Amino acid sequence: MPGQTKAETVEGVQTPMTEQEFKKRDANWVLVLFYIHVYVLGTYAIYVTFTSASWSTILFTGLISLLGVLGVTVGVHRLWAHRTFTATAPLRVFLMLCQTMAGQGTIYSRVQAHRFHHAKFLQDEDPYYSKESFVYAQLHGNLLNYSKQQEQMLLNVDMSDIASDRIVMFQKRYYVLLYIALNVLLPLNTAFQYFGESVAVSIFVSFWLRSLIVLNVGNLVNSAHFVWSIHKGFKPTDSNSIFFITKSFWPQYHYMLPHDYQSGEFGDYATGTGSTMIRVFAALDLAKELLTISSVAVRNGLTIAVDTKRPIVECIEEQRKLQQSAMPENHFLNREKFM
């Protein structure tokens, strides 16, 4: 029949599916209702924070919010999604617990979605609508189920390294229990039991306000390129390649060369909290093999790409690997010399 290009199995019978149905994304109403509660109750929680909450509760909520963000940025994004460094088992356990407190789903699902986002960046299939707008990337894309087309494409995302990580797979198996314990009971009970807060204040501040903060900051991992006014066709005014050499204009640099532990999620390079914490973990021998790219390696790669007509990213990656093998293991302690 005209327009029927795909087929879907329903109770063992193949039924034709139009191209529009194949690409359609339906609302995930559980998430829609949750986000409505997060925004309404989280906003009200700001008022509760200033009028009723104790300083102990405010500081504790700030601490566990930071831990949740750390689990998303350093854990899901830089460690598991892009493999910008390796981590010992204790550090992976710590980051797994932090990511669970973010309440954004399992590490496995978030890594798969983010790798898919990179693979389809600025394409129609990107689940976070990188061709559309900030609101679409920040909010709308997180409230929809995958289309049948996207579900098939997700199967092509290489997750073998994640599937072999026992800590990630443990979290995936027991996520509901971990979520209840770490994301609900721990913050509510701490404020109520140890800081003398009422049940209402504990719920509003320790749960809803924290959820409002962590969910929105965590979602910026996939939408920050809109915040920094980076869009398709954007180029720096002085040179088409200056953002590579200086590592400014973060989104272009990150989406072209994602395996750099110093690329901050929010527009910074090397100076953000995530980069600093990775260096602290490395100094404690908890993180190793920190991957980065010096400006010299980038310039050499650009020169080779121009001379040989080879792909820019391929040439830069080649130079990065050569440089990485020559750098000492503790190069992160002297960034001015090696970067």
C-alpha positions in Angstrom: 0.0 0.0 0.0 1.2 3.5 -0.7 3.1 5.1 2.2 3.5 1.8 4.1 7.2 1.3 4.3 7.7 -0.5 7.6 6.2 -3.4 9.5 5.5 -4.0 13.1 4.8 -7.4 14.7 1.6 -7.4 16.7 0.6 -10.7 18.3 2.6 -12.6 15.8 1.1 -10.8 12.8 3.1 -8.3 10.7 1.1 -5.1 10.2 2.3 -2.4 7.8 3.5 0.9 9.4 3.8 4.2 7.7 7.0 6.3 7.7 5.3 8.8 10.0 4.3 6.1 12.5 7.8 4.6 12.3 9.3 8.0 13.4 6.6 9.1 15.8 7.5 9.6 19.4 4.7 9.3 22.0 4.6 11.0 25.3 5.8 9.1 28.4 3.0 10.1 30.7 4.7 8.9 33.8 7.6 11.2 33.1 5.3 14.0 32.1 3.4 13.8 35.4 6.7 13.6 37.3 8.1 16.6 35.6 4.9 18.6 36.3 5.3 17.8 40.0 9.0 18.6 39.9 8.4 22.1 38.5 5.4 23.0 40.5 6.4 21.5 43.9 10.1 22.3 43.3 9.3 26.0 42.7 7.2 26.1 45.8 10.0 24.5 47.7 12.2 27.5 47.0 9.7 29.5 49.1 9.8 26.8 51.8 13.6 26.9 51.8 13.7 30.6 52.6 10.9 30.6 55.1 11.0 27.3 57.0 14.1 25.2 56.3 17.1 25.1 58.7 20.6 25.9 57.5 21.5 22.2 58.1 18.8 21.1 55.7 19.8 23.7 53.1 23.5 22.8 53.3 22.7 19.0 53.2 20.4 19.5 50.2 23.1 21.5 48.4 25.7 18.7 49.2 23.6 15.8 47.8 22.6 18.0 44.8 26.2 18.5 44.0 26.9 14.7 44.4 24.0 14.0 42.0 25.4 16.4 39.5 28.9 14.9 39.9 27.4 11.4 39.2 25.9 12.8 35.9 28.8 14.9 34.7 32.0 13.0 35.9 30.3 9.6 36.1 27.8 9.1 33.2 29.3 11.7 30.8 33.0 11.7 31.1 33.7 8.3 32.5 31.1 5.9 31.1 29.8 7.7 28.0 33.1 9.0 26.6 35.8 7.0 28.5 37.9 10.1 29.1 39.6 8.3 32.0 39.6 5.0 33.8 38.4 4.6 37.3 39.1 2.0 40.1 36.2 0.0 41.5 35.8 2.2 44.6 35.5 5.3 42.5 33.0 3.6 40.1 30.9 2.6 43.1 31.0 6.1 44.4 30.0 7.7 41.1 27.3 5.0 40.6 25.8 6.0 44.0 26.0 9.7 43.1 24.4 9.1 39.7 21.6 7.2 41.5 20.9 10.2 43.6 20.4 12.2 40.4 17.2 10.3 39.7 17.6 10.3 36.0 17.5 6.6 35.2 20.2 4.0 35.1 23.7 4.6 34.0 23.3 2.2 31.2 20.2 3.9 29.7 21.8 7.4 30.1 25.1 6.4 28.4 23.2 4.7 25.6 21.1 7.8 25.0 24.1 10.2 25.1 26.1 8.1 22.7 23.1 8.0 20.4 22.8 11.8 20.8 26.5 12.2 19.7 26.0 9.8 16.8 23.0 11.7 15.5 23.9 15.3 16.6 22.1 17.9 14.4 20.1 15.1 12.7 16.4 14.4 12.9 17.0 11.1 14.8 18.7 12.8 17.8 16.5 12.1 20.8 17.4 15.5 22.3 16.4 17.5 19.2 19.7 19.2 18.7 18.3 20.8 15.5 15.4 22.4 17.3 15.7 24.6 20.4 16.9 24.7 23.9 13.4 23.8 25.3 13.2 20.8 23.0 16.6 19.6 24.1 16.3 20.4 27.8 12.7 19.3 28.4 10.7 18.0 25.5 13.2 15.3 24.4 13.2 13.9 28.0 9.4 13.5 28.1 9.0 11.2 25.1 9.4 7.5 24.4 11.8 6.5 21.6 10.2 6.1 18.2 10.3 2.6 16.5 13.1 4.0 14.3 15.1 5.2 17.2 14.7 1.9 19.1 16.2 0.1 16.1 19.1 2.6 15.9 19.8 2.2 19.6 20.6 -1.4 18.9 23.6 -0.2 16.9 25.1 1.8 19.8 28.1 0.0 21.0 27.5 -0.7 24.7 29.8 -3.7 25.1 32.1 -1.8 27.5 29.2 -0.8 29.7 27.7 -4.3 29.7 31.0 -5.7 31.0 31.1 -3.2 33.9 29.7 -5.2 36.9 29.0 -2.0 38.9 26.9 -0.5 36.2 25.0 -3.7 35.6 24.4 -4.1 39.3 22.8 -0.7 39.4 20.7 -1.5 36.3 19.4 -4.7 37.9 18.6 -3.1 41.3 17.9 0.5 40.2 14.4 0.7 41.7 15.6 -0.3 45.2 18.7 1.9 45.0 16.5 4.8 43.8 14.1 4.5 46.7 16.9 4.1 49.2 19.3 6.9 48.0 17.0 9.3 46.2 14.0 9.2 48.5 14.6 7.7 51.9 18.1 9.0 52.6 17.4 12.7 52.0 14.0 12.7 53.6 15.0 10.7 56.7 18.2 12.8 57.2 16.3 16.1 57.3 13.5 14.7 59.4 15.4 12.5 61.8 18.7 14.5 62.3 17.8 18.1 61.5 14.5 18.2 63.2 12.5 19.3 60.1 8.9 18.6 59.6 7.8 15.9 57.2 6.5 18.6 54.8 9.8 20.6 54.8 11.8 17.4 54.4 9.8 16.4 51.3 9.7 19.8 49.7 13.4 20.8 50.2 15.3 17.5 50.3 13.3 15.9 47.5 11.4 18.2 45.3 13.8 21.2 45.3 16.8 18.8 44.9 15.0 17.1 42.0 14.4 20.4 40.3 18.0 21.4 40.5 19.6 18.1 39.6 17.3 17.2 36.8 17.7 20.5 35.1 21.5 20.7 35.6 21.8 17.1 34.4 19.8 17.7 31.3 22.2 20.5 30.3 24.6 17.8 29.3 22.5 17.3 26.1 21.3 20.9 25.7 24.2 23.2 26.7 25.2 23.8 23.1 22.0 26.0 22.8 23.0 28.0 25.9 26.3 28.9 24.4 24.6 30.0 21.1 26.1 27.2 19.1 24.0 26.2 16.2 24.4 24.5 12.8 26.6 26.6 10.5 28.0 28.7 13.4 31.7 29.5 13.0 34.0 31.7 15.0 34.5 35.1 13.4 38.3 35.1 13.2 39.1 31.6 12.0 37.3 28.4 11.2 39.7 26.4 13.2 40.6 28.7 16.1 38.1 26.9 18.5 40.2 23.7 18.0 43.5 25.4 18.8 42.3 27.4 21.8 39.6 24.9 22.9 37.1 27.8 23.1 33.6 27.4 21.7 33.2 24.3 23.8 30.3 22.6 22.0 32.1 22.3 18.7 35.3 21.1 20.3 33.4 18.5 22.4 31.2 17.2 19.6 34.2 16.8 17.3 36.6 15.4 19.9 34.6 14.1 22.9 37.4 12.1 24.5 38.9 15.0 26.5 38.4 14.8 30.3 38.8 18.6 30.6 35.8 19.5 28.4 33.2 20.9 30.9 29.5 20.3 30.3 28.6 23.9 30.8 30.9 25.8 28.5 34.2 25.8 30.5 37.4 24.0 29.7 39.8 22.6 32.3 38.6 25.0 35.1 35.2 23.5 36.0 34.3 21.4 39.0 34.2 18.2 37.0 37.7 18.6 35.6 39.0 19.5 39.0 37.4 16.5 40.7 38.9 14.2 38.1 42.3 15.6 38.8 41.7 15.1 42.5 40.6 11.5 41.9 43.8 11.0 39.8 46.0 12.4 42.5 44.4 9.9 44.9 45.2 7.1 42.4 41.4 6.5 41.9 41.4 7.7 38.3 44.0 6.9 35.7 44.7 7.3 32.0 43.3 10.8 31.8 42.8 11.5 28.1 43.2 15.1 26.8 44.5 16.9 23.8 47.1 19.7 23.8 46.9 22.7 21.5 50.2 21.5 19.9 48.7 18.2 19.0 45.6 19.9 17.6 47.7 22.3 15.4 49.8 19.4 14.2 46.7 17.4 13.3 45.2 20.4 11.5 48.4 20.8 9.5 48.5 17.1 8.5 44.8 17.2 7.6 45.4 20.2 5.2 48.5 18.6 3.7 47.1 15.1 3.2 43.4 15.9 2.7 42.5 13.4 5.4 39.7 13.9 7.8 40.5 16.5 10.5 39.3 14.4 13.5 41.3 11.4 12.3 44.5 13.4 12.1 44.0 15.1 15.4 43.2 11.8 17.1 46.4 10.3 15.6 48.4 13.2 17.1 46.7 12.8 20.4 47.6 9.2 20.7 51.2 10.0 19.8 51.3 12.7 22.4 49.5 10.6 25.1 52.1 7.9 24.8 54.9 10.4 25.4 53.3 12.2 28.4 54.0 11.2 32.0 51.1 9.5 33.9 50.8 12.5 36.2 50.6 15.1 33.4 47.4 16.5 35.0 49.6 18.0 37.8 51.4 20.3 35.3 48.8 21.3 32.8 50.6 24.5 31.7 53.6 22.4 30.5 51.7 19.6 28.8 48.6 21.4 27.5 
